[in-house]
Amino acid sequence: MTLKNKWVLITGASSGFGAAAACAFGVEGSNLLLGARRLDRLKEVAAEALRAGALEAHFHALDVSKTASVDAFVAWGRHTITNHRSPGARLDVLINNAGGAQGLDPVAEGKDDDWETMLQTNVLGVLRMTRAALPLMLDNLGSSLINIGSLAGHVAYEGGAAYCAAKAGELQITRALRLELNGTGIRVTTVDPGLAETEFSLVRFKGDVARAKNVYEGTRPLTAKDIADIHVNIDELLVKPVDQAAVHKVYRRTT
């Protein structure tokens, strides 16, 4: 699938995998629709994508935990595509990237706010965005729906019950969509990274820089660009750095 002049929608595009994906698709000469809650960061990502080669890079506020926000974002996206494309509004690539973890508490000490945030973004957010965007993809043979999952969706670990459950939910949503969309020509993919150094841990530990940095200490983790550079027709892709044998088994250097 050539990506030049294709329309690509990326959620959670203000940082991490989303921002890296925006630049990667920009290099390919795509048109971008970028969504996240941090508009200042989105503006910077859009500008960087344009410098990388994107033909268009538009951005709009998006909170995938709220149906009204998702519907408004997709309506804006439809209007934007219609103004730049003929015939009609068709979306070529949807990347459901918005999500993340909150806290690392065992179930016995877990907090409702953390659990609800993880399930709202990683599970319901994927469902909401897909439901809203699918009408723009169904008559577009060869379009791609890419969900960003996690190694945590395959293997559980202590303190990760809610996040692991949420990412396992994303994995099953992807598998169900692949069955439901069979015959439409839409490619349905989940990309599931292991240890990757982004803002993930900083968000999980609610701004605790030292604790977040410690997660990657002595390792050679994946980067956001590693994930963004994956452009192939796949069903499921599990990606780990060489230093990670399992979700809980990471080699750490002492020097």
C-alpha positions, 0 to 999 in steps of 0.5 A: 500500500503506497502511503503518498497522499493517503489520509491517516488518523492517529489518536494519542498523537501528542507524544510517544508512538503517536508522535513518531507515527505522525513523522513516519507517515509524514516521510511517506507523504501522507495527509495526517489527522492528529488527535490528543488532549494536549493541543500545544504538543499536537501543534508541534507534532504537526509541524514536525510531520510537515517538515518530514514531508507530510502533504497535510497535517491537521490537528484537533482536540480529542479525548477518547474516554468521552463519546462526544469528543470522539464523535466531534473529532471524527466529524471534524476529520470527515469535513477536513478530508472532504475539503481536500479530497474527491470523491467523498470523505475516505480514511485510509489508515486509522491508528488507535494509539491513545491509551496508557497505564496508571499506577502499579498497585496490586489489586488489593491497593488499586484505585478506582480512578486508575482502573477506570482511566485505563479501561476508558482509554485502552478499551472503550476508547478503541471501541469508540474511535473504531465505531466512529471512523469505520464509516469512512473506511468501509468503502475504501478497499485496502484501508488499514485499522491499526491498534497499538496494544502491548506485550502486557495484553499477552502476559500478566505481571504484578501490579499490572492487573488492570492494564494487562486486562485492558490490553488483553481487551484491545487484543480481543477487540482487534481479533473480533474486528478482523472477523467482523470486517472480513470481506471489506478489504480492511486490514486489521492489525495489532502492534504489541510493543514490549519495553519501550522508552516513551512517556509511558512510565512517566504517565504511569507514575504520575510525573515521578521522573526518577521512578520512571527513569528507573524502569529503563535503567541499564537496558536498551529498550525499544524507541517510539520510532522502532514501532512507528517504522513498522509498515507491513500487512500483518495480523498481530506483531509482538515486538520486544527489545533484545534485553527483554525475554518476557514482560517481567524478565529484563536484562539490566547492565550494571555499568 
